[in-house]
Amino acid sequence: METGAQLYTVREFCKTLEDFSTTLAKIAGIGYRTVQVSGTCPFDAEWLRDQLKRNGLRCVLTHTPKDLLTSDTERVIRDHDLFDCKYVGLGFWAFNAERDNMTYERFMEIYPAVAKKLKAGGKYFMYHNHDGEFQRLGGKVILEKLAEEIPAEDMGFTLDTFWVQAGGGDPAQWIERLAGRVPCIHLKDFAFGRKMAVLGEGNINFDRVFQMAEKSGVETMLVEQDDCNGENPFDCLARSYAYLKSRGFQ
């Protein structure tokens, strides 16, 4: 397994193309060789391709705006081809009728078809969970229903360790349950007070997470810390990188 950085962590430093370029250089300077592109300013696919190459980086996954995913899936495929990225992600769905009608039923009306279009274009649709997916519908948690009702060959999951725990789940157990459809996961520690923490500075049992990830076909473990609690996010990413290196990962 390889490790990488989720750029959403440093989104405040990616608001212009100039800053985005500088940020990629800083990420490479920490030691990361793989990134997920999410939460940045708009960019042309050719620009990203060239910036990644310049910094010795590879993009393995994106979070793509839902309007673009649904309105121009063919463009999404072309863009991902340009910067050589197989995994196309949706970062959030509320599963709440009060949030722009983001119900489970609406998700099922839209995204299985999007996933099939992406698959036909050689891509793989990845859904990223928060804690809302651990609500129960019909006696099952939403994450389980999604896994049962959308075929594994059409949709995978970017399982997020913090949000699984926040929803009352066991991150390692869910990685095992979704084996074969979790090529990328998010590593995010959970500290007292429901705080997001640098890896190894919270309370998630990451040794067990790593063991299950290895068994379940995870290819890339992406470090993400949405909230750095006032610390410099580059420093947080560096400490998480050092933790992973101490566990034998690069």
HELIX and SHEET records of a PDB file:
HELIX    1   1 LEU A    7  PHE A   13  5                                   7    
HELIX    2   2 LEU A   17  ILE A   30  1                                  14    
HELIX    3   3 ALA A   45  ASN A   55  1                                  11    
HELIX    4   4 LYS A   66  SER A   71  1                                   6    
HELIX    5   5 THR A   73  LEU A   82  1                                  10    
HELIX    6   6 TYR A  104  ALA A  120  1                                  17    
HELIX    7   7 GLY A  132  PHE A  134  5                                   3    
HELIX    8   8 ILE A  142  GLU A  149  1                                   8    
HELIX    9   9 THR A  161  ALA A  166  1                                   6    
HELIX   10  10 PRO A  171  ARG A  177  1                                   7    
HELIX   11  11 PHE A  206  LYS A  215  1                                  10    
HELIX   12  12 PRO A  233  SER A  246  1                                  14    
SHEET    1   A 9 GLU A   2  GLN A   6  0                                        
SHEET    2   A 9 THR A  34  VAL A  37  1                                        
SHEET    3   A 9 ARG A  58  HIS A  63  1                                        
SHEET    4   A 9 TYR A  87  LEU A  90  1                                        
SHEET    5   A 9 TYR A 124  HIS A 128  1                                        
SHEET    6   A 9 MET A 155  ASP A 160  1                                        
SHEET    7   A 9 CYS A 184  LEU A 187  1                                        
SHEET    8   A 9 THR A 220  VAL A 223  1                                        
SHEET    9   A 9 GLU A   2  GLN A   6  1                                        
SHEET    1   B 2 ARG A 136  LEU A 137  0                                        
SHEET    2   B 2 LYS A 140  VAL A 141 -1                                        
SHEET    1   C 2 ASP A 189  ALA A 191  0                                        
SHEET    2   C 2 LYS A 195  ALA A 197 -1                                        
END                                                                             
